[in-house]
């Protein structure tokens, strides 16, 4: 069953069809929330709220854009609301392992690399959390989530030219922030 | 090429938006500018780390199972869905009833009230509100009219006088 059919059935109240849409998009919506909040529970709560909001608003969805774009727009608005209500991103160390890439390497070297990578990641996310909301958002969507320029323009409701200039400014700003933190702590990127 | 433009092109290169010539010019610049070369390494690390963090954790278990009861709660009272289901169907019925009522009011004679007030009789039936004065006003000669008015006024005054025993 294609997405349009699932959307049509969901509009008619078919819970199973909506379940299929949720399963298709939950990881993306969750990661979007996680990249901006850095907290698993908060991101999970936000993702649930996004799907509830989308379910309630589904009869009003006119299918001018794809379901995904429409859903991401709801997600962005909900996450923005959350961040504005005084809930900044938490800087929890990123518990990511890269075992696939380093499986054959020596365990100590691997652990050192992991720690180094975690520190870098923590520093970068800390710096990202210091950026103004619109720059944080565009970096998160482009450089973490990997959305294309055109899709970003549709989700954020801005022109592709604005996406380009905002992204450029955001990346420059992020590098400056990282440099500032590194200088303060005496490290290097 | 200056360093400012090099930075712009460098950032575009990470999105794969540079053509072959631009890439060539940029690489030439990096060979001659150690500062920009260092900046390129910084951007590489920064964007690479960000990209890696896209492989973040999964949503918490039983996402759909936890969501389902919340959706059912919302479904129980959803004003929009209720309007969509019943409101839109009620519109033609309401219009039909309004037409019937309007027709009934237009074509059915509800009848006149039994007694009219003096104002209604004056306005609707052209009745003279002062029937006693019509005989005076109908007189053709002015002298007769004046005399009759004098007598009429005297009659009114006599009725008001105290009776002499």
Interface residues (C-beta under 8 A of the other chain):
Chain A: X13 X15 X18 X19 X22 X23 X26 X27 X30 X31 X34 X35 X40 X41 X43 X44 X47 X48 X51 X52 X55 X56 X59 X60 X94 X95 X96 X98 X117 X120 X121 X124 X125 X128 X139 X142 X143 X144 X145 X146 X149 X167 X168 X171 X172 X174 X175 X178 X179 X189
Chain B: X7 X8 X11 X15 X39 X41 X42 X43 X45 X46 X47 X49 X50 X51 X52 X53 X54 X55 X56 X57 X58 X59 X60 X63 X64 X66 X67 X68 X70 X71 X74 X75 X78 X80 X81 X84
